[in-house]
Amino acid sequence: MYTQAMDIPSPERDETARGGPRSVREAEYEAEIDAKVARGEFIEAKDWMPEAYRKTLVRQISQHAHSEIVGMLPEGNWITRAPTLKRKAILLAKVQDEGGHGMYLYAAAETLGVARDDLVDALHSGKAKYSSIFNYPTLNWADIGVIGWLVDGAAIMNQIPLCRCSYGPYARAMIRICKEESFHQRQGYDLLLTMMKGTPEQRDLVQDAVNRWWWPALMMFGPHDSASTHSGDSIKWGIKRISNDDLRQKFVDAAVPQARVLGITLPDPALKWNEARGHWDFGPIDWSEFWNVVNGHGQCNRERLADRVQAWEDGAWVREAAMAHAEKQRKRDRLAA
């Protein structure tokens, strides 16, 4: 759900993205790809594609998948502490959805010729990144609602344009993911509405959670366009349709009236309606915090990664059993043939 990581500089950045085609035939292929993108057509897994385009997709889709899987952790530990059976069932469904999103996205990445095990190894070794938002702690039940409202709301802003991504397998996976993310955002907002109708203590919990999650949610859209490493190529190839800053502005414009309905205050004294622009102005983002978290020094970076590695190791017997069953089935099929 979270694609800001594609803007993080990569040591193995493919220079052919800037160097242009290397042969007459490749130039013809690139012209054909450009024409497809201009017509709004999909590029499919078996089509020829520039290596830099393929690498950009692998980076973005795999980091998106990692974010979905790691994103299960901040909410998962609240399943047993949900205040009602209804809320527990909703949270279970939401966390299950996130696991499914990760599987869709890993499958989409595999169509580009990468092995899922290699992608997971890159995550566990710290080589691959995931969204910075999941390195913040969930301190109370209101955090679950704020994650649904703000974090999943920001994710939807990021993801709806991806349904028109030029790479077919990614775009098609995003259609179902966006529908389910819409449910996630609505349940979070409903949870907060319920708490805001409760006791003063409950309302204080909601305001505290909003204060802690508002700025990290704005950081989810990635660096300013001027500092975005891969945005130019991604927009040229039709992978990315809307810039980081434009998406962030759309999110703020949508969140302000929603906050008023909730009865909470967004923690930004600079927040002000700009009649000339027709948008809400907002204060400067602390990018030093963003890069600190992205580079592994957030409040929960080590905890999140350790939990993922442990879950992978604990689940080894399940993967081995599934592989053994598949091999047994293949032998049966060969004998039957």
Salt bridges, closest charged atoms under 4 A:
ASP7 OD2 - LYS240 NZ 3.65
ASP14 OD1 - LYS55 NZ 3.70
GLU26 OE2 - ARG22 NE 3.78
GLU41 OE2 - ARG39 NE 2.75
GLU44 OE1 - ARG172 NH2 2.75
ASP47 OD2 - LYS36 NZ 3.04
GLU51 OE2 - ARG54 NH2 2.79
GLU68 OE2 - HIS64 NE2 3.70
GLU68 OE1 - HIS101 ND1 3.46
GLU75 OE2 - LYS94 NZ 2.62
ASP97 OD2 - HIS184 NE2 2.95
GLU98 OE2 - LYS94 NZ 2.89
GLU110 OE1 - ARG116 NH2 3.04
ASP143 OD1 - ARG212 NH2 2.71
ASP152 OD2 - LYS94 NZ 2.93
GLU180 OE1 - HIS101 NE2 2.54
GLU180 OE2 - ARG176 NE 2.99
GLU181 OE2 - HIS101 ND1 3.42
GLU181 OE1 - HIS184 ND1 3.11
ASP190 OD2 - ARG87 NH2 2.97
ASP208 OD2 - ARG212 NE 3.08
ASP233 OD2 - ARG13 NH2 2.92
ASP245 OD1 - HIS224 ND1 2.92
ASP245 OD1 - ARG248 NH2 2.85
ASP253 OD2 - HIS279 ND1 2.49
ASP281 OD1 - ARG277 NH2 2.65
GLU303 OE2 - ARG304 NH1 3.45
GLU327 OE1 - ARG330 NH2 2.67
GLU327 OE2 - ARG334 NH2 3.79
